[in-house]
Amino acid sequence: MPEEIVARILRLPGYGVYAWEADEATNTLILAIRQTAREPFYVCRGCGIGVRYVHSWTERRLRDLPWGTWQVWLRVEVHRVHCPRCGVRSERLPFVTGKARATSRFEAAVAQACEQAPVSRVAAQWGLAPETVRRWDKRALQRWAAARPRRPLHYLGVDEFFIGKRVKFLTVVSDLVRGEPIWAGPERKRESLDRFFAEALPPARRRGVWAVCVDMWEPFRLSLQEHLPHARLVYDKFHVLRHASEALDETRRAEFFRQGAAARGLVRGKRWLLLRSWAHLDRADRQSLRELFALNRRLAKAHLLKEQLAQLWSYRYAGAARRFLTHWLHALRWQRLPAFRKLGELLTRHLEGILNYCH
């Protein structure tokens, strides 16, 4: 193999190849490298100052980026130096992170591959252990998180995701301005959100938060009121309308069992049809619902109340939104819909957070 190709494979400023060997049976290329300066100096791993006095040296084997189908390994001279501050310490190599057994650029390539494929597939592709790939990926994410600029947080979003049976929920905090998650923790308890403020949002940065979008989960509300007493809580439209859909579904079940056997056939199978918005139904679905509403006025009233509640988020003034919601609550008085009466009590308790959407 020509010397210029070997030098091109290395591409490490300040270092050169003084010996190399190639094993064609395993497609492995081993490059022995050292500093090329006439009077080299070495950086102390402890304090980072340059030192020229060498105590001893040894060789270290590192895996580097492949060259075509060839695996490339570097055999590096690692010196122990006499540091005036730290004593005898090992030198710091500019292309290696700590005591890793691979170069930083090889770790970065593996971590970048994890963005497009699972860890098991990346490990098989590069011939590494899955634990090693997972550790490198986590290290790259930590470096990215430490280096990213810390912009002021004005609008936060707090939500939970169902992820499995062992750890059922994952609490996620997002920056709504940039549309990206900034923290995640297990469970959906008050302690989970308290941990976010302790780890990722110090008191100096909390003063810049103006509003938080959250659902009506009580532990989240208590934690936010404690750590962000000046920020406005805005209850998410999706979660409020989900409670309205649950009230409609509870009314549908009650009407199904209240009707006789002859009338149950018309109610059966209409659950998802009732929960969909009227604007998203085609002509056949609307005709099916009209036939159902003609025989059951309670379901017609419940569906109409659910559709009317969605208009609350079309207002831009809190006074107008409060007036609309007051009229909507008064319409529940004589409808004999227990599920919607509970919904009205829920909206009354969280009225301030719902009206904050207008601001």
N, C-alpha and C positions, 0 to 999 in steps of 0.2 A: 504494500500500500504506500503510495507516495507521501512524502513528509508534508506537502502543502495540504493534502486532504486531512491528515491527522491534525494539523494546526487549525483547519477550518472546523473540524468536529468539536474542538475544545471551546473556543470563543469565550474565554475568560480573561478579561483585561488584567495584565500584571502577572499572569501565569503562563508557563510554557511547558511543552512536552519534552522530556529528556529520554524517555524510553517507552516503548509500546509493544504489545503482543496481541495477536489475533488468533482466535480459536474458531476455525471454520466449521467444526463439528457441531458446536453449540451456538454459532453466530454471536460470539462474545468478543468485545474489543476492550482491552484494559490499557489505560493511558496513565503513565507515571508522570506527575506534574510537580512543579515547584515554582517559586517566584523567579522572575527573569531579571530583576533589577541587579545592578552591579553591587550595591550595598543595600540589601533588603532590610526592612524593619518589620517588626511583628507587633500586632495589636493585642494588648492584654485583654483577656476575656472578662476580667473583673471590673476594671475601671475604664478601659478603652483607650489608654494612652499608647503611643508608639514606643517600642523597646527594641534595642539592637542586641542585648546581651542574652545569649542562648544558654540554657541550663542543660537541656537534652532534647532529643527529638525521637519521634516514632512515626510509623506509617498508619494511615487511616484509609479505609476502603469505602467509597461512596458511589452510589448509583446515579447516573446522569441521564439526560434525555437520549433516547435511542437515535441511531443514525440509520435510517432506512429500516431494514430488517435486523440490524445488529443492535444488541444490547451493549451499552457503553458503561464501563466502570472506571472510576478515577482512583488512582493510588496517590494519596497526597501526603507530603511531609508536614507533620504537625509538630511544632516546637513548643517546648516548655521554656519560658523566659523568666529572667530576673526582673520583676517589676518593682520600682522603688516604693510603690504604694501598697501593693498586694502581696509582695514576696514572689515565690515561685508559682507561676500560674501558666495554664495552657494558652496558646494564642487563639484569637478569634478569627475564624475564616470568614471572608466576606460573602461567600456563596453557600453557606450552610447555616441552618437554624439550630443553634444549640448542639446537642449530641445526636442529631438525626443521622441516619445512615444513607441519606440521599441529599442531593443538592436542592437548593431552594427552588430553582426553576423546574426541577422534576416534580417536586411537591406541588407547585403551582399548576403544572399541566394536569396532574392527576385530580386536583381539586376542581379545576375548570371542567374536566370530563364529568365530574359528579353533578354538574348543573344540567346535563342532558340525559343522564342514565343513572340507574340505581347503583348503590355501592357494590353489590355482588357482581354486576356486569362489568364495572370499571376494574374491580380487582382481577377478574378473569382476563380482561383485555391487557392489563399491564403486568400480569403475573405476580400479583401481590396478595397479601392476606387481607380479608375484608376489614379486620380490626385496624390494620395499618392505614388503609384508604379512609376509613371513617375518622381516624385520629387526624390525618392530614387535612381532610375536608373541614373538620371542626377548627383546626388551627388557622386555616385560611380565612374562615368566617370571622374568627376572633380578631385577626389582624385587620380585616376589612372594617369591622365594627369599631375598632379603636382608631382607625385612620379617617373615618368618614367625618365630615364637618357636622358640628352640633348646631343646628339651626334652632331658633326659638319655636316652641310648640304652643300654638294658639288654640287649635281645635283637635280634641282627642275623641276616639271612638273605642268603646269597651264592649266586647261581645264574647260569647263562648261558643265552642264547637264540640260536638259529640264525636269522639275518636275511637271508643272501644269499650270493652266490658271491664278491663282492669282499672285503667284511669279513664273514667267516663268522659270527662270534660276537660277542655283546654281553654283557659282564659287568654284572650289576645287583646292587646292594646295597640291601636293604630293611630298614625298621624293622618288626619283626614285631609289636610292641605295637599300633601304629596301622595296620598293614597297608598301608604305602605305600612306594614306592621313594624313596630319598634320593640315589642316585648311579648313574651308568651310564658305562661306558667301553668302547672297542673291544677285541676279541680276548678270549681267556680265558687269559691268561698270568699269571705271577706279577707281572710289571711292571704289569699292569692293576690288580690289587688293591693293589699298593704305591702306585700313583698315587692311589687313593681315600684312603688314610691320609694322604698328603701334602697333598691338596687339601681334603678334607672332614672329616677327623677328627683334630684336633691331639692331642698327647699328653695334654693336660689332660682331654679328653673320653673318651679310651680307657679310663681307669681305671674308668668307670662301666659298661662292657660286661661282662656276666656270662657270656653264652653266645652262640655263633654256630652257626646251622644251615647246613650245607654238604654238598655231595656228596663223593665220595671222590677228587676231582681233586687230584693231588699238588701242583701249583703253588699252588692256593688254600690248602692245608694249611700249606705252608712259609711263605707270606706271613702267615697268621694267627698262626702260632706265633712269628713274629718280632715282630709289632706288638702282639699281644694274648696275651702268654705266660700271663697269669692267667686268661683266659677259657676256658670249656669248649667243646670242639668236639662238636657233636651231628650225627651223620650222618643225613641225611633218610631217612625210611622209604620214600618213593617211589623214591629212587635205589637203595637196598639191594634192594628187591623187583624193581627193573628188572634188576639183575644176576641174580637168581634166575630171572626170566622168560627172560633170554638163555641161561642154562644149560639150561633146559627146551627152548628152541628148538634149541639146538645138539644136545641129545640126540635130538630129533625128527628132525633132518636125518641124524644118524648112523644111526638106526634105519631111516630110509627107504631109504638106500643099502645097508644090511646085509641087509634083507629081500629075498626073491625077487620076481620080477615079479608073482606071484599075490597076495602079501600087501601090495604097495605101494599097491594101490587103496584099501585101508582107511585107510592113513596119509595119503594124498594129500588135501589140502584141509582138514586138521584143525588147521592152525597156530593161527588165531585162536580156535578152540574150546578148544584146550589152554591158551592164555595167559589166557583169561578165568577169573575166580574161579568156583569151583564153586557158590557161593551165588547167583550171578547167572545161572545157566543155567536154562533151562526143562526140562520133562520130556523132550522129544524130544532136546535136545542132551545131556542126561545119559545117555540110553539109548545114543546114538551113541558117547559116550566109554566107556561100560561095555563095549560090543562091542569097541572098540579095545583097552582094557586087558585084556580076557580073552585076546586073542591076543598081546599084547606086554607082558610084565611090567615091562620096563625103563621104558617110558613111564608105566606105572601108578605105579611107585616115584618117578619124577622128578616127576610131577604131585603126588603126595602130599607129597613133601618141600617142594615150592614152597608148597603150601597150609599146611603146618605152620609154615613160617618166618614167616608173617604173624602168628602168635600171639605172637611175641616182643614186640610192642609193646603187648600187653595187660597186661604186668607193670608194677608200680609200685615194685618193690624190685630193686636191682641184683643182689643175691645170687640171687634167684629167676630173674631173666632170664639170669644167667650159667649157672645150673644147667640151665635149659631149652636154651640154646644148646650146652652141652657134650654133653647127651644127643643133640641133633640132629646134632652133628658125629660122634659115635660111631656113629650109624646109617648113616653114609656108608661105613664101613670096607669092607664086603663087598658093596656094591651094584654094583660095576663101572660106575660113572658118572663118567667123567673130567671132564666139565664141572662136575659138582657138587663134585668133589674140589677143583677150582680155586676154586670159589665158597667152599668151606670155608676154604681158605688165605687168601682175601681177607677173609673175615669175622674170622678170627683176627688178622690184622694190624691191623684197624681195630676191635678189640673194645672198647676204651675209649670211642671215640666213639659206638658203638652203645649201650653201657650208660649213657652220660650222659643218654639220653632219660628214664631213670627219675628223674633229679634235676630 
